[in-house]
Each structure stands twice: as C-alpha cells, then as structure tokens.
Amino acid sequence: MINNLREQYAVPALCRQLHVSPSGYYRWQLSSLCTWAEEGRLELEIIAAHARTRGTHGASASKRILRLMG
C-alpha cells in the first residue's frame, strides 16, 4: 500500500497512518529487493547450467551441478 501511495504522500506520514515504523518499511523494501535479485541470479544460473548440458540433464542432475558450483 505504501509503495502505491509514496509518490503522492511522504513515506513517514504513510507509515504513521498504518502504524509502521519508516525504518521497518525501508528494511522490508530492501529485503524484498534482495530476494528478487537473488531469484533472478538463480534463474540465470539454472538457464546457464541447462545450456551447458545441452538440455540433456534432468532436474536432479541440474540441482547437483548447481550445488557443486556453489
């Protein structure tokens, strides 16, 4: 909700109305971005592993390869 309204209102004012601390909101926002970035990186690793094996490995073998890559 804050993300939708932050262009119209100040974040601290929105946080007060929703009984959320601004620091908590910003922490949540950063953790969400980090999660999305990590998922994107993982997706690229999976695509690359699949390409390296020319699509011949199944899910179990691909999982082993990704674990070895660490």
PyMOL commands that place a pseudoatom at each C-alpha (Angstrom):
pseudoatom trace, name=CA, resn=MET, resi=1, chain=A, elem=C, hetatm=0, pos=[0.000, 0.000, 0.000]
pseudoatom trace, name=CA, resn=ILE, resi=2, chain=A, elem=C, hetatm=0, pos=[2.806, 2.415, 0.870]
pseudoatom trace, name=CA, resn=ASN, resi=3, chain=A, elem=C, hetatm=0, pos=[4.510, 1.689, -2.451]
pseudoatom trace, name=CA, resn=ASN, resi=4, chain=A, elem=C, hetatm=0, pos=[1.344, 2.695, -4.306]
pseudoatom trace, name=CA, resn=LEU, resi=5, chain=A, elem=C, hetatm=0, pos=[0.922, 5.965, -2.412]
pseudoatom trace, name=CA, resn=ARG, resi=6, chain=A, elem=C, hetatm=0, pos=[4.502, 7.089, -1.882]
pseudoatom trace, name=CA, resn=GLU, resi=7, chain=A, elem=C, hetatm=0, pos=[4.524, 9.342, -4.960]
pseudoatom trace, name=CA, resn=GLN, resi=8, chain=A, elem=C, hetatm=0, pos=[1.557, 11.293, -3.597]
pseudoatom trace, name=CA, resn=TYR, resi=9, chain=A, elem=C, hetatm=0, pos=[2.423, 11.334, 0.126]
pseudoatom trace, name=CA, resn=ALA, resi=10, chain=A, elem=C, hetatm=0, pos=[5.547, 11.282, 2.268]
pseudoatom trace, name=CA, resn=VAL, resi=11, chain=A, elem=C, hetatm=0, pos=[6.601, 7.834, 3.437]
pseudoatom trace, name=CA, resn=PRO, resi=12, chain=A, elem=C, hetatm=0, pos=[6.838, 8.832, 7.145]
pseudoatom trace, name=CA, resn=ALA, resi=13, chain=A, elem=C, hetatm=0, pos=[3.240, 10.158, 7.037]
pseudoatom trace, name=CA, resn=LEU, resi=14, chain=A, elem=C, hetatm=0, pos=[2.009, 6.940, 5.419]
pseudoatom trace, name=CA, resn=CYS, resi=15, chain=A, elem=C, hetatm=0, pos=[3.873, 4.861, 7.989]
pseudoatom trace, name=CA, resn=ARG, resi=16, chain=A, elem=C, hetatm=0, pos=[2.289, 6.829, 10.852]
pseudoatom trace, name=CA, resn=GLN, resi=17, chain=A, elem=C, hetatm=0, pos=[-1.196, 6.226, 9.457]
pseudoatom trace, name=CA, resn=LEU, resi=18, chain=A, elem=C, hetatm=0, pos=[-0.510, 2.487, 9.074]
pseudoatom trace, name=CA, resn=HIS, resi=19, chain=A, elem=C, hetatm=0, pos=[1.284, 2.200, 12.447]
pseudoatom trace, name=CA, resn=VAL, resi=20, chain=A, elem=C, hetatm=0, pos=[4.507, 1.041, 10.805]
pseudoatom trace, name=CA, resn=SER, resi=21, chain=A, elem=C, hetatm=0, pos=[7.949, 2.468, 11.500]
pseudoatom trace, name=CA, resn=PRO, resi=22, chain=A, elem=C, hetatm=0, pos=[9.640, 4.093, 8.498]
pseudoatom trace, name=CA, resn=SER, resi=23, chain=A, elem=C, hetatm=0, pos=[12.832, 2.155, 9.235]
pseudoatom trace, name=CA, resn=GLY, resi=24, chain=A, elem=C, hetatm=0, pos=[10.851, -1.098, 9.257]
pseudoatom trace, name=CA, resn=TYR, resi=25, chain=A, elem=C, hetatm=0, pos=[9.261, -0.192, 5.941]
pseudoatom trace, name=CA, resn=TYR, resi=26, chain=A, elem=C, hetatm=0, pos=[12.635, 0.596, 4.336]
pseudoatom trace, name=CA, resn=ARG, resi=27, chain=A, elem=C, hetatm=0, pos=[14.170, -2.598, 5.777]
pseudoatom trace, name=CA, resn=TRP, resi=28, chain=A, elem=C, hetatm=0, pos=[11.286, -4.625, 4.315]
pseudoatom trace, name=CA, resn=GLN, resi=29, chain=A, elem=C, hetatm=0, pos=[11.706, -2.903, 0.970]
pseudoatom trace, name=CA, resn=LEU, resi=30, chain=A, elem=C, hetatm=0, pos=[15.432, -3.675, 0.837]
pseudoatom trace, name=CA, resn=SER, resi=31, chain=A, elem=C, hetatm=0, pos=[14.929, -7.311, 1.822]
pseudoatom trace, name=CA, resn=SER, resi=32, chain=A, elem=C, hetatm=0, pos=[12.294, -7.689, -0.902]
pseudoatom trace, name=CA, resn=LEU, resi=33, chain=A, elem=C, hetatm=0, pos=[14.680, -6.265, -3.490]
pseudoatom trace, name=CA, resn=CYS, resi=34, chain=A, elem=C, hetatm=0, pos=[17.464, -8.576, -2.341]
pseudoatom trace, name=CA, resn=THR, resi=35, chain=A, elem=C, hetatm=0, pos=[15.148, -11.580, -2.613]
pseudoatom trace, name=CA, resn=TRP, resi=36, chain=A, elem=C, hetatm=0, pos=[14.146, -10.642, -6.147]
pseudoatom trace, name=CA, resn=ALA, resi=37, chain=A, elem=C, hetatm=0, pos=[17.759, -10.096, -7.159]
pseudoatom trace, name=CA, resn=GLU, resi=38, chain=A, elem=C, hetatm=0, pos=[18.765, -13.468, -5.707]
pseudoatom trace, name=CA, resn=GLU, resi=39, chain=A, elem=C, hetatm=0, pos=[15.919, -15.231, -7.527]
pseudoatom trace, name=CA, resn=GLY, resi=40, chain=A, elem=C, hetatm=0, pos=[16.958, -13.567, -10.779]
pseudoatom trace, name=CA, resn=ARG, resi=41, chain=A, elem=C, hetatm=0, pos=[20.564, -14.662, -10.318]
pseudoatom trace, name=CA, resn=LEU, resi=42, chain=A, elem=C, hetatm=0, pos=[19.458, -18.213, -9.550]
pseudoatom trace, name=CA, resn=GLU, resi=43, chain=A, elem=C, hetatm=0, pos=[17.276, -18.297, -12.654]
pseudoatom trace, name=CA, resn=LEU, resi=44, chain=A, elem=C, hetatm=0, pos=[20.258, -17.245, -14.794]
pseudoatom trace, name=CA, resn=GLU, resi=45, chain=A, elem=C, hetatm=0, pos=[22.417, -19.962, -13.211]
pseudoatom trace, name=CA, resn=ILE, resi=46, chain=A, elem=C, hetatm=0, pos=[19.765, -22.594, -13.962]
pseudoatom trace, name=CA, resn=ILE, resi=47, chain=A, elem=C, hetatm=0, pos=[19.462, -21.457, -17.589]
pseudoatom trace, name=CA, resn=ALA, resi=48, chain=A, elem=C, hetatm=0, pos=[23.251, -21.498, -17.985]
pseudoatom trace, name=CA, resn=ALA, resi=49, chain=A, elem=C, hetatm=0, pos=[23.549, -24.987, -16.450]
pseudoatom trace, name=CA, resn=HIS, resi=50, chain=A, elem=C, hetatm=0, pos=[20.810, -26.242, -18.747]
pseudoatom trace, name=CA, resn=ALA, resi=51, chain=A, elem=C, hetatm=0, pos=[22.597, -24.748, -21.762]
pseudoatom trace, name=CA, resn=ARG, resi=52, chain=A, elem=C, hetatm=0, pos=[25.955, -26.265, -20.751]
pseudoatom trace, name=CA, resn=THR, resi=53, chain=A, elem=C, hetatm=0, pos=[24.433, -29.744, -20.697]
pseudoatom trace, name=CA, resn=ARG, resi=54, chain=A, elem=C, hetatm=0, pos=[22.561, -29.054, -23.952]
pseudoatom trace, name=CA, resn=GLY, resi=55, chain=A, elem=C, hetatm=0, pos=[19.315, -29.788, -22.133]
pseudoatom trace, name=CA, resn=THR, resi=56, chain=A, elem=C, hetatm=0, pos=[20.192, -33.436, -21.516]
pseudoatom trace, name=CA, resn=HIS, resi=57, chain=A, elem=C, hetatm=0, pos=[20.203, -33.338, -17.705]
pseudoatom trace, name=CA, resn=GLY, resi=58, chain=A, elem=C, hetatm=0, pos=[17.024, -33.580, -15.687]
pseudoatom trace, name=CA, resn=ALA, resi=59, chain=A, elem=C, hetatm=0, pos=[16.128, -31.633, -12.570]
pseudoatom trace, name=CA, resn=SER, resi=60, chain=A, elem=C, hetatm=0, pos=[18.122, -33.861, -10.181]
pseudoatom trace, name=CA, resn=ALA, resi=61, chain=A, elem=C, hetatm=0, pos=[21.328, -33.678, -12.191]
pseudoatom trace, name=CA, resn=SER, resi=62, chain=A, elem=C, hetatm=0, pos=[20.951, -29.928, -12.682]
pseudoatom trace, name=CA, resn=LYS, resi=63, chain=A, elem=C, hetatm=0, pos=[20.458, -29.494, -8.947]
pseudoatom trace, name=CA, resn=ARG, resi=64, chain=A, elem=C, hetatm=0, pos=[23.702, -31.410, -8.278]
pseudoatom trace, name=CA, resn=ILE, resi=65, chain=A, elem=C, hetatm=0, pos=[25.575, -29.252, -10.798]
pseudoatom trace, name=CA, resn=LEU, resi=66, chain=A, elem=C, hetatm=0, pos=[24.305, -26.044, -9.190]
pseudoatom trace, name=CA, resn=ARG, resi=67, chain=A, elem=C, hetatm=0, pos=[25.315, -27.285, -5.739]
pseudoatom trace, name=CA, resn=LEU, resi=68, chain=A, elem=C, hetatm=0, pos=[28.831, -28.028, -6.976]
pseudoatom trace, name=CA, resn=MET, resi=69, chain=A, elem=C, hetatm=0, pos=[29.074, -24.547, -8.479]
pseudoatom trace, name=CA, resn=GLY, resi=70, chain=A, elem=C, hetatm=0, pos=[28.207, -23.217, -5.019]
for i in range(1, 70): cmd.bond("trace and resi %d" % i, "trace and resi %d" % (i + 1))
show_as sticks, trace
zoom trace
